[in-house]
Amino acid sequence: MKKSAKVTLTVVAAMGLTACHRRVDPCEATYFDAQACENAVRSGGYYWRGSWVPMVYHYPYPYYYDSYRSHIQRGGMVRPAPSGSYSHPSAGAPSGVTRGGFGSTGASHSSGG
């Protein structure tokens, strides 16, 4: 029993490592992500870990949502991608623009009296 548990854990771990390196389409029923899929259909692709993946979707978003719902109703498993996988590379990154306060800008525009 212990040996089979070790084998099972090894197989699951190997599958997990493989999945980490594989792109997953957010509209695929097994990996469905509603927001990412809707954006992908509208934009003609999606971001996967910061890289743009162009994709041609032949149907409107509701088709992929319905496919996902059917998959669930048939007892299919859903394995969502890790959080942030579909993020745009600049999402959450500092823009380098400083806002607020007057600092040296305000000081250089003072009215000399």
N, C-alpha and C positions, 0 to 999 in steps of 0.2 A: 504494500500500500504506500509506503513512504517513497519507494522508487518511482512509482507512477506519478505521485505528486510532484516529484522533482522534475520528471520529464514534462509534465503539464506546465509547470512554472517556466521551464526553459523555453518551451514552445511559445508560450504567451509573451515572454520577454523578447524573444526573437521577432515575433510579429509586431510588437510595440516599437522596436527599433526600426524595423522596415517601414512602418507607418510614419515614423518621424521624418523620414527622408522622402516620402512620396507626397506629391501634390494631390490634393483631393478637391474635386469640383464641388462647390457649395450647392449645386443644384442636383447632384447625385443623391438619390433617396437614402442611401446608407450614411452619407455625411451631411445631409441637408442642413443648411443654415439659412433661415428665411431672409434676413436682411442682406446677407452676402449674395444670395441667389438673386434676389430682386435687383440689386445693384449690378450684378454680373450680366443679367439679361438686358438691362437698360444700357449698360456701357460696352457690351461686346467683349467681356472678359472680366477677370478679377485679379486682385493682388494676392499672391501666396508668399507669405513671409517676406514682404517687401519687394517682390519682383512681379511685374505685370505678366499675366498669362492671357493672351488673346484667345477668345473662344467664340465660336458661332453657335448661337442658340436658335434653333429653328422654330421654337414655339414661344408664346408669351409666358410670363411668370406663373399664372395660375395652373398651367399644364404641369410644371415641375412640382408645385405645391401638392396638386392632386396625386401625382406619382408618389410623393413622399407619404401622404396620408394612406394611400393604398398599401404601400410597403409596411406601414405600421399596423394596419388592420389585418394583414396577413401574418402578423407576428414577427416581422423583420426587425432586426436590431439597428439602432442608430448609433454611430460612433462619431460624435462631433469632433471637429478639428480642435486642437489646443487654442485656448483663448488668444486672440490677437493674430492668428494665422492669416486672416483675410484683411488685415489692416494696411492702409496706404502707408508707404514708408515715412511720410512726413507727419503722420498722425501722432500727436503727442510730443513731437520733437520741438525743441525751442526754435523760434524763428529768427532770433538774433535782433529783433526789433525791440527797443526799449520804449515803454509807454509810461506816461504819468510823470509828474514832477517837472520842474523847469530847468533845474541844474544849470549847466553852462549856456544852454540855448536861451533861457530866460534872462540870464545875466548879460548876454551880449546884445540883447534888444531893449535894454533899459533906457528910459528917457533921461538923458543927462540934463541937469537942470540949471 
